[in-house]
Structures are given as C-alpha cells and as structure tokens.
C-alpha cells in the first residue's frame, strides 16, 4: 500500500443539504441497541446499571466521530488505515468479527445443553 498522505478536509455541507432520510436512519441506528436493552435491564435489576448505558452511548459516539474524521481526512476507511500499520490487523479484525457473531450462539447452545 502507498504511504500515508496528508489532505485538507473538505468544506462542510450546509445543514439544509444534509438533512434527509439517511440522517434520520443513522440517528435511529446510533445506540438503538442501548435504548432497547437498557430499559429492560433497568426494569429487571433497577437503576444500578443505568450508568453503563451512559458509558456505552458516550464511548460509541466518540469512537464513531474519530473514525469519521479519519475517513474524511484520508479518504479511506479505518480498516484500511489499520492495515497500513501491519498485515496482522486484517486477521485481527476478521477474528473479532467472527467471534462476535459466533460466541453468542456457542454460549446459548452450551447453556441449553447444561440446563
């Protein structure tokens, strides 16, 4: 891969040109899992775990904003940027994606067998 290049950020679009169905869909998608699962947990356990919802939403917001800034500044995805640092990052991200999708099924089926 070629070396990193420095580029200027493009000028931001006016707000009236950005608002639309895609922005609304992205807003609904951001932290929608937290807004569904945390009321359920709070109803069963109480408000003692509500702090974790706030931490999750805030951490997700800042991580997403930094990934967006990197993409705007370089014109490439964050995964491509990590791949520039070493070939092993592609394998790490592939394993993390596989484990995140496989582990819940293994845990559920194992718990079903043991119960």
N, C-alpha and C positions, 0 to 999 in steps of 0.2 A: 504494500500500500504506500502511496506517496506520503510524504511528511505532512505534519500539521501546517495549515495555512491560516493567516490572520485576515479577517474580513470585517468590514463595517456592518453594523446592524442596519437592516432596512428601516425606513421611517414607519412608525406605527400607522395603521389604518384608522380613519375616523370611526367613532363608535357606531354611527348610524350604518356604516357599511359592514360592520362585523356582526351586529345583532341579527339573529335569524334562528331557524330551527336547529342548526348544528350547535349553536352556543347553548341553547336550552337543553338539548340532548346531552351535551358534555356536562352541563351543570347538574343534571339529574344523575348522570353516571358517576360523578365525583363523590365519593364517600357514600354512595347509596347503600352499600352493604353495611356500613356502620349505622346508618339510620334505620335499618331493618333489624339487625341483630341486637343492637344495644338496648332498645326498649324492651325486647324480650328478656334479655339478661337482667335488666333492672327490675322488671316485674317479678322475676323469679327469685333473685338474690337481694335486691334492694339497690339503693343508690351508691353503695360502697364501690362498685366497679365503674361508675359513670366517668371517673377521671380517665380511665383507659380509652374511652371513646374519644374524649377531647384530645388526648395524646395521639391517637391514631389518625384523626382527621387533620390535625396540625402537621404531623410528620408527613402525611401523604401530600398535603398542599405544598410544603416546601420542597420535597423531592421532585414533584411534578414540575414546579416552577423552574428548578435548576436544570432539569432535563430539557424543558422547552427553551430556556436561554441558551443552552449548549447547541441545540438544533438550529436555532436562529443565527447564532454566531458562526457556526461552521458549515451549515447546510447538510449535515449528516446526522444519523441517529446516534443515540448514546451507546448502543451496542457496537456500532462501527467504531466509535471513539475508544471504547474499552478494547476492541480487537486490535487497535493500533498499538496498545501498550504491551501486547503479548498474545500469542496464539492460544494460550491456555484459557483465556477469558471466554471464548466461544463455547468451549467444552463446559466451563463452569456454569454459564447461563443456560445451556441446554440441560444440564443435570438439575439445576434448580427448577426449571420449568417442568421437567419430568417428575421430580419428587413432589412438587406442589400439586400435581394432578393425580399422582399415583398413591401418595401416602394416605389421604383420607379414605380411599377405598380399602386399602390394606387394614387401616385401623378399624374401620367399621366392620369388615368381614371377620377380623380377628376377635373383636369384641362380641360379635354374634356367635362365633364358634365357642368362645369361653363361657358365655352366659347360657 
